[in-house]
Amino acid sequence: MNASIAHFNGRLMPIDDIRISPLDRGFVFGDGVYEVIPVYDGTPLHAREHFERLQRSMDEIQLRNPYSVGEWLGFMRELLAHHPGNQSVYIQVTRGAPQKRDHVIPKDLAPTVFMMCYPLASPSKDAIEKGVACVTARDFRWEKCHVKSTSLLGNVLARQVSAEVGATETILLRDGRVTEASASNVFVVKDGAVLASPQDHLILLGITYQLLEKLAAEGHLKLEVRPVTEAELRGADEVWLSSSTKEVLAVTTIDGKPVGDGRPGPLFRKMHALYQDYKSRLAKTSAVAA
């Protein structure tokens, strides 16, 4: 197995051999979209849904998808043959490399496709049992946050706010309401109900967000999708983060103040157990299919 093998424009090759033009619009404009798919012992979690979201992001920026979902899945299987165990699969598609730099979107340009793997960093036992710290910041990003764009400077700067104080995430607030975190969706628990921000243009619709909706229904947890206020966040009984790599994680302090009693709460523990059970069932289903 060669950990340096990546996919580039339809071929598997050593990552150090990949060459991209400096005129590529992904380089000069951040003109591209991406996805990250978690893989547990060779079994991708909701890969088809990730590639369907990739298509939606491409549609939003008028970027031609060079492959069907079936072709994407085939390329990913080929790549994973070189990367056993728990992996994150990163997929990026940019507009491609025109002859000159110009803001106007060129016609009939071949997209640049890149896919690589790196070890999946799931939450630590300590983070699961004790929860994590977060801070808040004003959501100063653009108004198309539902596009999973490679133009991530706003998210990078937001994440740096928490990194500089040793916190795990930055929860973003816009006009008095919670949107999401710099690289996670946010769930707020109050009086036995799980509250989630609506799936509009101000958040990225997370595949894990959708999975938590499904698991909440299976586990008979009350989940309300509606605007969540800053006051509800600060007065919450529990707060969770979710993402493909964080899975579901309890937030136990926000801006230095405890959430609830400062420990992961009972609804988090129930959702975490539902998530782990789902992963086990997925692995068993995949083993039978194989």
Buried (B, 14 or more C-beta within 10 A) or exposed (E): EEBEBBBBBEEBEEBEEBEBBEEBBBBBBEBBBBBBBBBBEBBBBBBEBBBBBBBEBBEBBEBEBBBEBEEBBEBBEBBBEBBEEBBBBBBBBBBBBBEEEEEEBEEEBEBBBBBBBEEBEBBEEEBBEBBBBBBBBEBEBEEEBBBBBBBBEBBEBBBEBBBEEEBBBBBBBBEEBBBBBBBBBBBBBBEEEBBBBBBEEBBBBBBBBBBBBEBBEEBEBEBEEEBBBBEBBBEBBBBBBBBBBBBBBBBBBBEEEEBBEEBBBEBBBBBBEBBEEBBEEBBEEBEEEE
